[in-house]
Amino acid sequence: LLECSDVLTGGTIRLGQSIAIIDFLEEAFPLRKSLLPKNLVERAIARQMAEIINSGTQPLQNIFSLRDFEMRSSGAINAAEEAK
């Protein structure tokens, strides 16, 4: 999660997705060292790697988290889903 103040509007910016955060930082701070490679192909590969983590690894972690929550809730979470 990225949370920062927008000095132009006084509002707060909240981003929770990896690619959105990377793109925001790249565009908000163009004079800083880049998070992504300058080469078009290498930049695409870096984004692809981030998406693999987002869609490939994260769901597996979520399964373990859900099982842990279910166990800690004495099955209340699973029962609520079955009642739908």
Steps between C-alpha positions, in 0.01 A plus 500: 500500500628844409353800678626853450378859510431684177659840557309652209153411629567428868332164455632154572593252231455131583610225264493131580617330182866440417493612137296811582749591775800447270341706221401776744852525645655495152281787382491700824879503536642498145833651606570226756666168423247290311345189653468349155764444231519760222507232230148431371535120499666487842229729641230270363675199656519679837126574487436140397695378804291725727180362345621141550539577869160671508306229322711191561645522848259725685191279453690208656584715800134599523395134521725446802374822658137400448563158653667666799210745542251215475687300762526800734131581455401143591350456155281812511647635176434177311150474648418854386611418144292182492192691622506729194 
